[in-house]
Amino acid sequence: MADIGILTYHNNQNYGAVLQAYCLWKKLSDLGYDVEIIDYRQLTKEVTRTLSTSPQKFLKNIFNYKKCIEFFQELGALGNETIISNNHEKVIDSISKLNYDSIVVGSDVVWGIPPKGGIFKLNRPFPNAYFLDPKLNTFKISYAPSANLTDIEQIDTNTRNLLSEYISNFSTSQSILG
């Protein structure tokens, strides 16, 4: 089992997401850490990935997605266990069983929170694994997470309080990234 797990968007048809995942994995590996990318996928993202406006876009998405997964598998960068779920408790329990000393979240728009009733709510319900539940007993590191177009004014008070609790549970990153 690796010492460090990376929780990021690695299985995306977006080459920028794949590149940032690779660069973080490579840098930590070069620093001498035993590191792997956690193969976590949100179920609704897996479903919406297959929905497209045209058969050509659908085939392109599937082809690019498969190339991304094969790329990380060939490097030996991808963890052996695949976690596909929207159930927050199940995902956190599965990640906990992987027994990482540290988990790095990021980079990319991993902390985006969709507006209530928005179309992207299906893609990324809150809370989600990228916020690393405080019950998860590991050293938590955030590396350049983005919330992109999240409008904090549109988030209700209870969700803001929960968001604050989750984010304040992250450890400093300097001790591991040097």
N, C-alpha and C positions, 0 to 999 in steps of 0.2 A: 504494500500500500504506500502511496506517495505521502510525503510530509505536507505538501501544499496542494490544495485543490483550487482551481480557477473556475469561478462561476460567471460566465459571460455568454454573449451571443456568438456561438461558434458554428452553429448549424444553419447558417443563413445563406440565402442566395445572393446576399450583398457581399461583394468581395472586400469592402472596407471593414466589415465586421469580422470576416475571416482573418484578414491581415492583422488587425489589432489583437485578436486572440492568439495568433501565432507569435507575434512579437513579444507579448507578455510572457507566454510559455517559454519562448526561447531565451529571453533575458533571465528569467528565474532559473532556468536550467543551466545557463552559462555561469550563474553565480554559485552553482554547486548544489542547488536544491533538487530533491526528488519531487517533481511536480507533474500534475496531470490536469487536464481539462475535464470538469465534471460534465458528463453527458446528460444534462437536464434539458427537457423540452416541455413547454407548456402545451397541454392537450389542445386547447383552442387554437393555438398558433399552428399546430400540426394540421388541424382541420382547415383553418383559413388559408394556409399555404397552398392547399390543393384547389381552392376556389379562385377562379380568375375570370376575366372577361373574355378570354379566347383560348381555344385549344393550344395555340402556339405558345402563349404565355405560361399556361399550365405545364406544358412539356419543358419549357426553358427553366421554370422554377424547380421542377423535379430533377432535371439534369444537373443544374448548378448545385442544388442541395446535396445530391449524391456525390458530386465531385468534392465538395467541402468535407463531408464525412470521411470519404476515402483518403483525402489529404491528411487529416489528423490521425487516422488509423495507421497510415503508412509511417508517419513520424513516431508512432508510439506515444502520442501526446494525449490521446483520449482514454478516459477511465473505462474500465471493463463493464461497469454497470450503467444501464440506461434508465433514466427516470423520466417517465412521461405521465404528467398529471396536472390538474388544476387545483387539486386538494392540498392546501397549504400545509396542513399537519402531516399528511402522508409524505410530501416532498421533504420537509424538514426532518422527519424521522428517517427517511432513506438517506439523506445527506449525513445525518448524525452517525449512522451505522458505518459510514465510510471511514470514520476515525481519522480525519485530517488534523494535524497539529494546527494548521492555519488554513483559512479560506480567503482568497482574494476575489472581490467582486468588482467587475468592471473590465475594461472601460465600456463605452457606448452608452446608450440611453436606457440603462438598466433600472434607473430610479424614476422613470416616467410614470405618472399617475393620470389615467384618462379621466376626462370629465364624466360626471354621472350621466348615464344614458348615452354616452358617446359610442360610436362604432368600435373604437379601440378597446373598450372595456372588456370585450370578449377576448382580446389578445393578451391582456395583462391585468388580471384582477388584483386588487390590493387587499391584504398584504400578499406579497409573493416572495418566492425564494430569494430573489436578488436583494432583499432587505435583511436577510439573515436573522431570523427570529431570535430574540434574546434567549430563548430556551436552548438554543444550539450552543453547546459547550465547546468552543474553539476560539482561537485567536482570529478576530475578524478584521479584515483589511479592505478598505475601499481604494480602488485605483481609478481615478478619473471617471467616476460615474456621472452621468448626465441625467437631468430630468426634462431636458429639451423644452417642450411647450407646456409643461405642467403649470397651471395657474393656481397658486396657493390660495388665492381668494375664493376659488370655486370649490375648495375642499372643506368639508364640514369639520367642526371643532373636534369631534371624536377621532376622525381619521387623522387630523393634524397632530393630535396628542399621541396617537399610536405611531405615526411616522417619526415623531420626535423620540419616542422610546426606542424604536428600532435603530435609528441612525446614531443615537447617543451610545448605543451598545457596541459600536465599532471601536477597535483598538487603534492606536497610532500605527502608521505604516513605516515610519522611519527605521525601526529596529529590524525589519525584515528586508526592506528594499535598499537599505544603506544609503 
